[in-house]
Amino acid sequence: MGEPTIYRRREKLNKTADGLGCGDAYSSTIEQIKAQDEGKSRLGVAALMWLSHAERPLSEDELCHALAIELGSKDFNAGNTPLISTLVGYCQGLITVDEETSTVRLIHPTAKVYLSTYPDIFGNPHSAMAEICLTYLNSEQVKALSAHPSTVTHDNPFLEYCSVYWGIHAKSGLSNLAKSLALELLQKYDGHISGKLLLKQVKYLDSRDYASNPGSDLRSDVDFPFSGLDCASFFGIVELVDALKVMACYRDQGVLRSTPFICAARNGHEEVVEMLLGDYMFYHSHHNYFGLIPLIHAARCGHERVVELLLTWGSVGPKCPDNRGRTALSYAAEDGRGELVKILLQQQEVNPNEHDNSGNTPLSFAARNGHVRVVEILLEHRGINPDKPNKYDQTPLLHAASGGHEGVVKILLGREEVNPNKPDIDGRTPLMLATRSGFQEVITLLQSHEAETPAQPEA
């Protein structure tokens, strides 16, 4: 007895994908999938849509539950869930189960390329996927779930994916139905399990934690209130932000009103930032300390246009420090954001030597992390002090040497103002720290510079 047809077809597809003409093979197979009876065809095409357009690999249970959802239904019927072996057959060898990871994938990378190249196979895949995710999140079963993520995901395998990625699909294709379903969810979002699951993926939204430790990413707390407007701003879906503002779906909790700004600024959603800036309530909230947070987040994530937008609005000056004494320039320099450093240095009120509570300057942070280009940009600015120590007498050169950053050490040694032998508060010099860590290239640079420097006459 020969091999089943499904395995012969899979072997043919694998061989074809490795050579030329894979497009014809995929096209032919998809036509065969569509030629099946309506139920098999629908499930086969839907499985290919999810596997070619999902934001991450899907487990067997996730895929099967996604295909069980009836669009627009208020109830999720688990009895509709197909078996994975059945789906593999309906897809005519185009999908397979990865036994090591228990995920389902397309048979070959070229299959994803083909399916992405011809999206008309699925109509508007992202719009359809958003509708399915939102239908599930609005189902009575999900709305009745506890708001504690650790207790519910095991029995609801598709819940985490829907909660975290529905907005990405909706942003790529927001149909009228998806918009309606999204607004239904977001009007009662604070306290919904999907909001808690999204917050688990985000580490910077809790402004209360930022007040005590603003230099770190903001803590994600399952009890942190997260409104529908916060969520729409996080995903950058302009139509939903606009609708929710009109419906006044935000909370009035003092500094927490800045959360939509943080979400939009951190993720680089320029149009949403501009919309929120144009609203008096959000503009007003920007005049307090927490108005600084969006600017810092945008700077740390390298969103140049958002930073420029916030600067031109003028509600928060770039020289304003957070509770650790750090400015947007400090964070941009630390993260190696060269273009942003240039933008911020163009602001007249910015002081390139401004130090934080520990005395570290933007140059210190750039040197510590070995950002050669940022160091060069800062040193080009008039008035920069390349040898400014922090309160522990640690200079930018000492930071660079202790990290083994040869390029930065070389640049700093080229400045006359830099003393290569300046010790810190514990008596450690750049050469001592480089030697301790065995950074031979840095040791050679420091020793060569020391040999070239004439000895100072004794007093």
SULNOR-V97031 format. One record per helix or strand. SS is the DSSP state (a for helix, b for strand). FROM is the first residue (numbers start at 0). TO is the last residue. Records with the same first field share a line. If there is no record, write none. Layout:
SS = FROM-TO, FROM-TO
//
This chain:
a = 4-16, 21-33, 37-52, 59-67, 77-79, 83-89, 108-116, 118-120, 124-136, 139-142, 148-150, 158-171, 175-185, 192-199, 206-211, 227-234, 237-245, 253-265, 269-276, 279-284, 290-299, 303-312, 327-333, 337-344, 361-367, 371-379, 395-401, 405-412, 429-436, 439-451
b = 57-58, 94-97, 102-105, 354-354, 360-360
//
